[in-house]
Amino acid sequence: MSSDIIVVDEADDWFSAAFVEYAATRGVTAERQRLDTFGRSATIHSAGTRISATPQLPLLLRPIQSGTEHDEVERFARNECFAAAWALAVMTPAPVVNRPNCYGWSAAVAFSANLTDRRSGRVGAADEYFWADLPPDAAPDALFHQSLDDWGVHEVLPDGIAARSRRLPPCRGWEQVVVVGDRAFRVTRADIGAADVATPSIEHVNALGLVFATVGWAIPVDGAPIMVRTNPFPGFHEVAPVFTDTADALLAVLAA
């Protein structure tokens, strides 16, 4: 199969499936590959001070499962594939969305929203809590919850998962911005006044070393919008209202 773009993902990634299908309507062949397949196809060649990596095709990188359910031999092989995929994604001159860096597979995005804010040059002023199974007694209400398993947002979290929570003032709504490179798309048409959430979203995402991400904003009853969440691996449901714009922007980046 001759491909224009490789999408490294998991089989249940709905966004990848939709993107590959959409790319085909634009005459672009995007091939989905699991980590094991892609990692085994990667070649890193070192000759003195020169290093090259193949295949040199545009890459769209998606969230990858840890593989802890495998036995020791399979886990070792998967880790080797992950290392090869990471090295190729860092070194290839071809466009990569999102290119890993020294912080991790998700660039500079951390589980901690305050740490993520600081890495992008922002100062996170909100209290932040990390917990599992039971919510923190110190802050039983007025919390914004995000699962550390799937990056999803939940008002009531299922039992047995880890989460982070932040205190927020009373809010009248939420807004989400999809960022691709230097473009931003709001997913709602809600009236949030004169506040600009697009420009700071682009600056935040770019400062983290990302190309594609969603930025969530809380809209307080009083005061300016508050950035509360950065997702480096948006799911299909997050971008569905602006999927065509998002896919076109990604194709433009990957074809650059």
Backbone hydrogen bonds, N-H to C=O, Kabsch-Sander energy under -0.5 kcal/mol:
donor,donor_aa,acceptor,acceptor_aa,energy
3,S,1,M,-0.6
4,D,29,T,-3.0
5,I,29,T,-1.8
6,I,58,P,-2.5
7,V,31,E,-3.0
8,V,6,I,-0.6
8,V,60,L,-2.0
9,D,7,V,-0.7
9,D,33,Q,-1.9
13,D,10,E,-1.6
14,W,12,D,-1.0
17,A,13,D,-1.8
18,A,14,W,-2.3
19,F,15,F,-2.8
20,V,16,S,-2.7
21,E,17,A,-1.9
22,Y,18,A,-2.4
23,A,19,F,-3.0
24,A,20,V,-1.7
25,T,21,E,-1.0
25,T,22,Y,-0.7
26,R,22,Y,-0.7
26,R,23,A,-1.2
27,G,24,A,-1.5
28,V,23,A,-2.5
30,A,28,V,-0.8
31,E,5,I,-2.8
32,R,30,A,-0.5
33,Q,7,V,-3.0
38,F,34,R,-2.6
39,G,35,L,-3.3
40,R,36,D,-1.7
41,S,37,T,-1.0
41,S,38,F,-0.6
42,A,38,F,-0.8
42,A,39,G,-0.6
43,T,54,T,-2.8
45,H,43,T,-0.6
45,H,52,S,-3.0
46,S,44,I,-0.5
47,A,50,R,-3.3
50,R,47,A,-2.1
52,S,45,H,-2.8
54,T,43,T,-2.3
57,L,55,P,-1.1
59,L,95,P,-2.3
60,L,6,I,-2.4
61,L,59,L,-0.6
61,L,97,V,-3.9
62,R,8,V,-2.2
70,H,67,G,-1.6
75,R,71,D,-2.9
76,F,72,E,-2.2
77,A,73,V,-2.3
78,R,74,E,-2.5
79,N,75,R,-2.3
80,E,76,F,-2.0
81,C,77,A,-2.1
82,F,78,R,-2.5
83,A,79,N,-2.4
84,A,80,E,-2.2
85,A,81,C,-2.6
86,W,82,F,-2.6
87,A,83,A,-2.5
88,L,84,A,-2.4
89,A,85,A,-2.5
90,V,86,W,-2.1
91,M,87,A,-2.2
92,T,88,L,-2.6
97,V,59,L,-3.0
99,R,96,V,-0.8
101,N,104,G,-1.6
104,G,101,N,-0.6
107,A,104,G,-1.4
108,A,208,L,-2.0
109,V,106,S,-1.8
113,A,111,F,-0.6
116,T,112,S,-2.3
117,D,113,A,-2.6
118,R,114,N,-2.2
119,R,115,L,-2.3
120,S,116,T,-1.2
120,S,117,D,-0.5
121,G,118,R,-1.3
122,R,117,D,-3.0
124,G,122,R,-0.6
125,A,123,V,-0.7
129,Y,165,S,-2.9
131,W,163,A,-2.3
133,D,161,I,-1.3
134,L,132,A,-2.8
139,A,136,P,-1.0
144,F,166,R,-2.6
145,H,143,L,-0.5
145,H,154,H,-0.6
146,Q,164,R,-2.4
147,S,152,G,-2.9
148,L,162,A,-2.5
149,D,162,A,-0.5
151,W,147,S,-1.0
154,H,145,H,-1.2
161,I,158,P,-0.8
163,A,131,W,-2.8
164,R,146,Q,-2.2
165,S,129,Y,-2.7
166,R,144,F,-1.7
167,R,127,D,-1.1
168,L,142,A,-2.1
172,R,219,I,-2.9
173,G,219,I,-0.9
175,E,217,W,-2.5
177,V,215,V,-2.5
178,V,185,F,-2.9
179,V,177,V,-0.6
179,V,213,A,-3.2
180,V,183,R,-2.3
181,G,211,V,-2.9
183,R,180,V,-1.9
185,F,178,V,-2.5
187,V,176,Q,-2.2
192,I,190,A,-0.8
195,A,192,I,-0.9
197,V,195,A,-0.7
201,S,197,V,-0.9
202,I,198,A,-2.3
203,E,199,T,-2.4
204,H,200,P,-2.3
205,V,201,S,-2.6
206,N,202,I,-2.6
207,A,203,E,-2.1
208,L,204,H,-1.2
209,G,206,N,-1.5
210,L,205,V,-2.0
213,A,179,V,-1.9
214,T,231,N,-2.0
215,V,177,V,-2.6
216,G,229,R,-2.7
217,W,175,E,-3.3
218,A,226,I,-3.0
219,I,173,G,-2.7
221,V,170,P,-2.5
226,I,218,A,-2.7
228,V,216,G,-2.6
229,R,216,G,-1.3
231,N,214,T,-2.6
238,E,235,G,-0.8
239,V,235,G,-1.1
239,V,236,F,-0.7
240,A,236,F,-1.2
242,V,239,V,-1.7
243,F,240,A,-1.4
246,T,242,V,-2.6
247,A,243,F,-3.2
248,D,244,T,-2.5
249,A,245,D,-2.2
250,L,246,T,-2.4
251,L,247,A,-2.5
252,A,248,D,-2.0
253,V,249,A,-2.0
254,L,250,L,-2.9
255,A,251,L,-1.6
256,A,253,V,-1.1
